[in-house]
């Protein structure tokens, strides 16, 4: 899902930039608008990347906690399997 959002953001930013250049000139308002769009795109993509990293780290920590008692019970195995499935599907 994050890849879809990233592609959308990049397309939206490029479209707006092209629209601003359509009149053949690029004034200060166009430059500021393009810079703002670029910043919003980069912040959105960075946020998605950070969220993905935090999610993966959280799943690893939960798996370690489940093994901490030295005996991985059926409930622990089911929890770890669920985390693995969510990670594979890219969902939380």
Wavefront OBJ file of the C-alpha trace (Angstrom):
o trace
v 0.000 0.000 0.000
v 2.879 2.365 0.769
v 4.237 1.863 -2.766
v 0.866 2.872 -4.207
v 0.780 6.006 -2.054
v 4.371 6.846 -3.021
v 3.580 6.477 -6.735
v 0.470 8.639 -6.323
v 2.415 11.364 -4.479
v 5.125 11.448 -7.145
v 2.562 11.608 -9.953
v 0.592 14.337 -8.216
v 3.720 16.429 -7.612
v 4.907 16.042 -11.234
v 1.454 16.917 -12.584
v 1.214 20.074 -10.508
v 4.718 21.118 -11.540
v 3.875 20.560 -15.204
v 0.648 22.530 -14.839
v 2.513 25.468 -13.321
v 4.979 25.487 -16.238
v 2.193 25.274 -18.841
v 2.080 29.044 -19.349
v 5.753 29.100 -20.369
v 6.995 31.056 -17.368
v 7.909 30.115 -13.847
v 7.389 32.954 -11.396
v 8.062 33.019 -7.660
v 4.615 31.626 -6.806
v 5.251 28.648 -9.103
v 8.655 27.998 -7.539
v 7.221 28.176 -4.012
v 4.339 25.875 -4.979
v 6.714 23.348 -6.535
v 8.976 23.433 -3.472
v 5.998 22.921 -1.142
v 4.721 19.988 -3.192
v 8.174 18.406 -3.211
v 8.466 18.766 0.578
v 5.003 17.252 1.173
v 5.819 14.334 -1.144
v 9.151 13.660 0.595
v 7.644 13.910 4.092
v 4.823 11.528 3.172
v 7.233 8.984 1.729
v 9.564 9.297 4.735
v 6.642 8.807 7.119
v 5.628 5.632 5.302
v 9.200 4.308 5.450
v 9.499 5.056 9.181
v 6.135 3.461 9.943
v 7.158 0.321 8.042
v 10.452 0.091 9.970
v 8.722 0.571 13.313
v 6.169 -2.095 12.473
v 8.851 -4.636 11.584
v 10.820 -3.849 14.747
v 7.690 -4.203 16.871
v 6.913 -7.611 15.414
v 10.466 -8.814 16.141
v 10.198 -7.559 19.735
v 6.884 -9.373 20.219
v 8.394 -12.610 18.909
v 11.337 -12.295 21.327
v 8.973 -11.606 24.228
v 6.933 -14.688 23.363
v 10.110 -16.821 23.498
v 11.367 -15.242 26.737
v 9.799 -17.810 29.031
v 11.849 -20.548 27.362
v 8.790 -22.451 26.209
v 7.088 -21.324 23.035
v 3.481 -22.308 23.584
v 0.827 -22.831 20.926
v -0.486 -19.310 21.633
v 3.025 -17.893 21.094
v 3.383 -19.755 17.793
v -0.032 -18.540 16.634
v 0.856 -14.943 17.544
v 4.154 -15.139 15.690
v 2.450 -16.677 12.657
v -0.111 -13.875 12.634
v 2.654 -11.265 12.775
v 4.454 -12.984 9.902
v 1.290 -13.067 7.779
v 0.574 -9.375 8.396
v 4.154 -8.502 7.503
v 3.930 -10.489 4.273
v 0.663 -8.830 3.323
v 2.003 -5.387 4.182
v -0.786 -4.723 6.672
v -0.898 -3.991 10.370
l 1 2 3 4 5 6 7 8 9 10 11 12 13 14 15 16 17 18 19 20 21 22 23 24 25 26 27 28 29 30 31 32 33 34 35 36 37 38 39 40 41 42 43 44 45 46 47 48 49 50 51 52 53 54 55 56 57 58 59 60 61 62 63 64 65 66 67 68 69 70 71 72 73 74 75 76 77 78 79 80 81 82 83 84 85 86 87 88 89 90 91 92
